[in-house]
Amino acid sequence: MDAGQKLDGRRFLITGGAGFIGSNFVRRLRERVPDARVTVLDKLTYAGNPANLSALEGEEDYEFVHGDICDAALVDRLVAQQYDAILNFAAETHVDRSIGDPGQFVQTDVYGVYVLLEAVRRHGVGRFVQISTDEVYGEIFGDAAPEDAPLLPRNPYAASKAGGDRLAYSYFATYRLPVVITRCSNNYGPYQYPEKLIPLFVTNALEDRPLPVYGSGRNTRDWIHVQDHVDALLALLVAKDVEGDVFNIGAYNEKDVLSIADLILRALEKPAELVAHVEDRPGHDRRYAIDWTKIERATGWRPRIPFERGIAETVAWYREHPEWWQPLKSGEFWSFYKRNYKFLDRPDGATET
């Protein structure tokens, strides 16, 4: 019996479900478990996009709720409906933005987790999955970090995620809530907001705009296709005796920024001269790397999508769906872009004021 069959008929609350990873999870869940009853709660900030879930509109057993995980009254009303599982994808996620506005990250990534946990403490849930990040380990210089490695976050985003991560664990240790924590490496794939590295590079290249590379471009991350990530989460939902545990999710697929830029430019037949080095950001971690053998032992899950295939499919998706990403690269996006990379001109030659 596979994970889909074991999850038949269950009720799920997915917070942050209109974002990149959350929406990919919701679509995968509906594909694997057609009779799952799914409620999505999303604040619809700049990175939450209703278009990510438009294919589900009007479906039976699917509900979208526009709201904030920091709204205690709303969260309490939802959690009181008794879910088999709650997965918390809701978070402020972009490191660059956290450097400029740390307070919003603390509010959502720590206080919002507290609001959810308190509602679960009152009403119960079958399993609560807190989606954390490999960035909580900080820079890695030697062997890949196992789950019991020290947490040494070096930017406000990573620190806020570490706070929510440990707060969730404390509710298992203190109140015996059925909490599971995941720490995944860098995700890529369709429906990712174009401020993130891969969609930014792909869409800029398609527009013949510079690809802004911080510093030397040798900062390295382990990259995993979002489909592999959400499959790992499905595997954990049906795993036994995992409450109170932490699981790294990765792919042993380390690539630096310049290598990714080169792959994208070659796939789109664009010149290498589009790479533009910009001033490095403060506290830029040089390498993340995690050991994910624990989740393989516990569930049998392994990533299935090789990076070369995944990046080619991802480039093709953005090339074929300009109607999805072009409206996002406007207004607030360009204000952020100007502040971050100091490229003042828009692709049409106009200058933001």
C-alpha positions as CSV (number, residue, x, y, z in Angstrom):
1,M,0.0,0.0,0.0
2,D,1.5,3.3,-1.1
3,A,1.4,6.7,0.7
4,G,-1.6,7.8,-1.4
5,Q,-3.7,4.8,-0.3
6,K,-2.8,5.3,3.3
7,L,-3.9,8.9,3.2
8,D,-7.3,8.2,1.5
9,G,-10.1,10.3,3.0
10,R,-8.0,12.2,5.4
11,R,-8.3,16.0,6.2
12,F,-5.4,18.3,5.6
13,L,-4.8,21.9,6.5
14,I,-2.0,23.4,4.4
15,T,-0.8,26.8,5.5
16,G,1.1,28.8,2.9
17,G,-0.4,26.6,0.3
18,A,-0.5,29.2,-2.4
19,G,3.3,29.6,-2.3
20,F,5.9,27.8,-4.3
21,I,6.5,24.6,-2.2
22,G,3.0,24.6,-0.6
23,S,1.2,24.8,-3.9
24,N,3.3,22.0,-5.4
25,F,2.5,19.9,-2.3
26,V,-1.2,20.6,-2.6
27,R,-1.3,19.6,-6.3
28,R,0.7,16.5,-5.6
29,L,-1.5,15.5,-2.7
30,R,-4.6,15.9,-4.8
31,E,-3.0,13.8,-7.6
32,R,-1.9,11.0,-5.2
33,V,-4.9,11.2,-2.9
34,P,-7.9,12.4,-5.0
35,D,-10.4,12.0,-2.1
36,A,-8.2,13.9,0.4
37,R,-10.1,16.9,1.9
38,V,-7.8,19.9,1.7
39,T,-8.0,23.3,3.2
40,V,-5.4,25.9,2.2
41,L,-4.8,28.9,4.4
42,D,-2.7,31.7,2.8
43,K,-2.1,35.4,3.4
44,L,-1.4,36.0,-0.3
45,T,1.6,38.2,0.2
46,Y,3.7,39.0,-2.9
47,A,4.9,35.4,-3.1
48,G,1.5,33.7,-2.6
49,N,-0.2,33.4,-5.9
50,P,-3.8,32.3,-6.4
51,A,-2.9,31.2,-9.9
52,N,-0.8,28.4,-8.4
53,L,-4.0,26.7,-7.3
54,S,-6.4,27.9,-10.0
55,A,-6.8,24.3,-11.4
56,L,-8.3,23.2,-8.1
57,E,-11.0,25.9,-7.9
58,G,-14.5,24.4,-7.7
59,E,-13.2,21.0,-6.8
60,E,-15.1,19.0,-4.2
61,D,-13.3,18.7,-0.9
62,Y,-11.0,21.6,-1.6
63,E,-11.3,25.0,0.2
64,F,-9.2,28.1,0.1
65,V,-9.1,30.5,3.1
66,H,-7.5,33.9,2.7
67,G,-5.8,34.7,6.0
68,D,-2.7,34.9,8.2
69,I,-1.3,32.3,10.5
70,C,-0.7,35.1,13.0
71,D,-4.5,35.7,13.2
72,A,-5.1,33.6,16.3
73,A,-8.9,33.7,16.1
74,L,-9.0,32.5,12.5
75,V,-6.4,29.8,13.1
76,D,-8.3,28.6,16.1
77,R,-11.6,28.3,14.1
78,L,-9.8,26.3,11.4
79,V,-7.9,23.9,13.6
80,A,-11.0,23.3,15.6
81,Q,-12.4,21.5,12.5
82,Q,-10.1,18.5,13.4
83,Y,-7.5,17.7,10.8
84,D,-5.6,14.5,10.3
85,A,-2.5,16.6,9.4
86,I,-1.4,20.2,9.3
87,L,1.6,21.2,7.2
88,N,3.0,24.6,7.9
89,F,4.6,26.0,4.7
90,A,3.7,29.6,5.7
91,A,6.8,31.7,6.1
92,E,8.7,34.7,5.0
93,T,11.5,33.1,3.0
94,H,13.9,35.3,1.1
95,V,17.2,36.0,2.8
96,D,17.7,39.3,1.0
97,R,14.4,40.6,2.3
98,S,15.1,39.4,5.8
99,I,18.3,41.6,5.9
100,G,16.2,44.7,5.2
101,D,13.1,43.8,7.4
102,P,13.9,41.2,10.0
103,G,10.8,42.0,12.1
104,Q,8.3,40.5,9.6
105,F,10.3,37.3,9.5
106,V,10.2,37.0,13.3
107,Q,6.5,37.7,13.2
108,T,5.5,35.0,10.7
109,D,8.2,32.4,11.1
110,V,8.2,32.4,14.9
111,Y,5.0,34.0,16.3
112,G,2.9,32.4,13.5
113,V,4.2,29.0,14.4
114,Y,3.3,29.7,18.0
115,V,-0.2,30.6,17.0
116,L,-0.6,27.3,15.1
117,L,0.9,25.2,17.9
118,E,-1.4,26.7,20.5
119,A,-4.4,26.0,18.4
120,V,-3.2,22.4,18.0
121,R,-2.7,22.2,21.7
122,R,-6.3,23.1,22.3
123,H,-7.9,21.1,19.5
124,G,-5.5,18.3,18.6
125,V,-4.2,17.0,15.2
126,G,-3.0,13.7,13.9
127,R,0.4,15.1,12.8
128,F,1.9,18.6,12.6
129,V,4.7,19.0,10.1
130,Q,6.8,22.1,10.5
131,I,8.7,22.9,7.3
132,S,12.1,24.3,8.3
133,T,15.3,24.7,6.2
134,D,18.9,23.5,6.0
135,E,19.9,27.2,6.5
136,V,19.5,26.7,10.2
137,Y,22.8,24.9,10.3
138,G,24.7,27.9,8.9
139,E,27.8,27.5,6.8
140,I,29.1,24.0,6.3
141,F,32.8,23.6,5.7
142,G,33.3,19.8,6.3
143,D,31.0,16.9,6.2
144,A,27.3,17.4,5.4
145,A,25.3,18.3,8.5
146,P,23.2,15.5,10.1
147,E,20.1,16.4,12.1
148,D,21.9,16.7,15.4
149,A,24.4,19.2,14.1
150,P,24.5,22.5,16.0
151,L,22.1,25.2,14.7
152,L,24.2,28.3,13.8
153,P,22.0,30.5,11.6
154,R,23.8,33.6,10.2
155,N,21.0,35.7,8.7
156,P,17.6,36.8,10.1
157,Y,15.7,34.4,7.8
158,A,17.6,31.4,8.9
159,A,17.4,32.5,12.6
160,S,13.6,33.0,12.4
161,K,13.2,29.5,10.9
162,A,15.4,28.0,13.6
163,G,13.2,29.7,16.1
164,G,10.0,28.2,14.7
165,D,11.8,24.9,14.3
166,R,12.8,24.7,17.9
167,L,9.5,26.1,19.1
168,A,7.7,23.3,17.3
169,Y,10.0,20.7,18.9
170,S,9.4,22.2,22.4
171,Y,5.6,21.6,22.0
172,F,6.4,17.9,21.4
173,A,8.7,17.7,24.3
174,T,6.5,19.7,26.7
175,Y,2.9,18.9,25.5
176,R,3.5,15.7,23.5
177,L,2.1,17.3,20.3
178,P,2.7,15.0,17.3
179,V,5.3,17.3,15.7
180,V,7.6,16.4,12.8
181,I,10.2,18.8,11.6
182,T,11.8,18.8,8.1
183,R,14.9,20.7,7.0
184,C,15.1,20.8,3.2
185,S,17.9,22.1,0.9
186,N,17.3,24.6,-1.9
187,N,14.2,23.9,-4.0
188,Y,13.7,24.6,-7.6
189,G,10.9,23.9,-10.1
190,P,7.7,25.4,-11.5
191,Y,5.7,28.1,-9.8
192,Q,8.7,29.6,-7.9
193,Y,8.4,33.4,-7.4
194,P,10.9,35.0,-9.8
195,E,13.0,36.8,-7.1
196,K,14.6,33.4,-6.2
197,L,17.8,32.5,-8.0
198,I,16.8,29.9,-10.6
199,P,13.5,31.6,-11.8
200,L,15.2,35.0,-11.7
201,F,18.1,33.8,-13.9
202,V,15.7,32.0,-16.3
203,T,13.3,34.9,-16.7
204,N,16.0,37.5,-16.9
205,A,17.8,35.5,-19.6
206,L,14.6,35.2,-21.5
207,E,14.3,39.0,-21.4
208,D,18.0,39.4,-22.3
209,R,18.6,41.1,-18.9
210,P,21.7,40.7,-16.7
211,L,21.8,37.7,-14.3
212,P,22.9,39.3,-11.0
213,V,25.5,37.1,-9.2
214,Y,26.6,38.0,-5.7
215,G,30.3,38.3,-5.2
216,S,32.4,35.5,-6.7
217,G,29.4,33.4,-7.5
218,R,31.0,30.4,-5.9
219,N,28.5,30.1,-3.1
220,T,27.2,26.5,-3.1
221,R,23.9,24.9,-2.3
222,D,22.4,21.4,-2.5
223,W,19.6,21.6,-5.0
224,I,16.5,19.4,-4.9
225,H,13.5,19.5,-7.3
226,V,10.4,20.6,-5.5
227,Q,8.6,17.4,-6.6
228,D,11.1,15.3,-4.8
229,H,10.6,17.4,-1.7
230,V,6.9,17.1,-1.6
231,D,7.1,13.3,-2.1
232,A,9.4,13.2,0.9
233,L,6.7,15.0,2.9
234,L,4.0,12.5,1.8
235,A,6.3,9.7,2.9
236,L,6.7,11.2,6.3
237,L,2.9,11.6,6.7
238,V,2.5,7.9,6.7
239,A,5.7,6.9,8.5
240,K,5.4,5.4,12.0
241,D,7.0,6.6,15.2
242,V,8.5,9.8,13.8
243,E,6.8,12.3,16.2
244,G,9.3,14.6,17.8
245,D,11.9,13.9,15.1
246,V,13.8,16.0,12.6
247,F,14.5,14.9,9.0
248,N,16.8,16.5,6.5
249,I,15.6,16.4,2.9
250,G,18.3,16.8,0.3
251,A,19.7,15.4,-2.9
252,Y,23.5,15.5,-2.6
253,N,23.5,17.8,-5.6
254,E,25.8,20.7,-4.8
255,K,26.1,23.4,-7.4
256,D,27.5,26.9,-7.2
257,V,25.8,30.0,-8.6
258,L,28.0,30.4,-11.6
259,S,27.5,26.7,-12.6
260,I,23.7,27.2,-12.5
261,A,23.9,30.4,-14.5
262,D,26.0,28.6,-17.1
263,L,23.5,25.7,-17.4
264,I,20.6,28.2,-17.8
265,L,22.3,30.4,-20.4
266,R,23.3,27.3,-22.4
267,A,19.8,25.9,-22.3
268,L,18.4,29.2,-23.6
269,E,21.2,29.8,-26.0
270,K,22.0,33.1,-24.4
271,P,25.5,34.7,-24.1
272,A,27.7,34.2,-21.0
273,E,28.1,38.0,-21.0
274,L,24.7,38.3,-19.3
275,V,26.3,37.2,-16.0
276,A,26.8,40.4,-14.0
277,H,28.6,40.3,-10.7
278,V,27.2,42.6,-8.0
279,E,28.3,43.4,-4.5
280,D,28.0,40.4,-2.1
281,R,25.2,40.5,0.5
282,P,26.1,40.7,4.2
283,G,26.7,37.4,5.9
284,H,26.4,35.4,2.7
285,D,26.9,31.7,3.7
286,R,29.4,30.0,1.4
287,R,28.1,26.4,1.5
288,Y,25.1,24.5,2.7
289,A,25.2,20.7,2.8
290,I,23.0,18.2,4.7
291,D,23.1,14.4,5.3
292,W,19.6,13.1,4.5
293,T,20.2,9.3,5.0
294,K,17.9,9.4,8.1
295,I,14.7,9.9,6.0
296,E,15.8,7.2,3.6
297,R,16.2,4.8,6.5
298,A,12.8,5.8,8.0
299,T,10.7,5.8,4.9
300,G,12.7,4.5,1.9
301,W,12.3,7.9,0.1
302,R,15.1,9.0,-2.3
303,P,15.1,11.9,-4.7
304,R,14.2,10.7,-8.2
305,I,14.9,13.7,-10.5
306,P,18.5,14.3,-11.6
307,F,19.5,17.9,-11.6
308,E,20.3,18.1,-15.3
309,R,16.9,16.8,-16.2
310,G,15.1,18.9,-13.6
311,I,16.8,22.1,-14.5
312,A,16.1,21.5,-18.2
313,E,12.4,20.9,-17.5
314,T,12.3,23.9,-15.2
315,V,13.8,26.2,-17.8
316,A,11.3,24.9,-20.3
317,W,8.4,25.5,-17.9
318,Y,9.3,29.2,-17.5
319,R,9.9,29.6,-21.2
320,E,6.5,28.1,-21.9
321,H,4.5,30.0,-19.2
322,P,5.3,33.7,-19.6
323,E,1.7,34.4,-18.7
324,W,2.5,33.1,-15.2
325,W,5.7,35.0,-14.4
326,Q,5.5,38.2,-16.5
327,P,2.8,39.8,-14.4
328,L,4.8,39.1,-11.2
329,K,7.8,41.0,-12.5
330,S,6.2,44.4,-12.0
331,G,5.6,47.0,-9.2
332,E,6.9,45.7,-5.9
333,F,9.2,43.3,-7.6
334,W,11.1,46.1,-9.4
335,S,11.3,48.1,-6.2
336,F,13.0,45.2,-4.5
337,Y,15.2,44.5,-7.5
338,K,16.5,48.1,-7.6
339,R,17.3,48.1,-3.9
340,N,19.1,44.7,-4.0
341,Y,21.0,44.7,-7.2
342,K,21.3,48.4,-8.1
343,F,20.0,47.6,-11.7
344,L,17.8,50.7,-12.1
345,D,16.4,50.1,-15.6
346,R,13.5,47.9,-16.3
347,P,13.6,45.6,-19.4
348,D,11.5,48.1,-21.4
349,G,14.0,50.8,-20.8
350,A,11.9,52.8,-18.4
351,T,13.3,53.7,-15.0
352,E,11.4,53.1,-11.7
353,T,10.9,56.2,-9.7
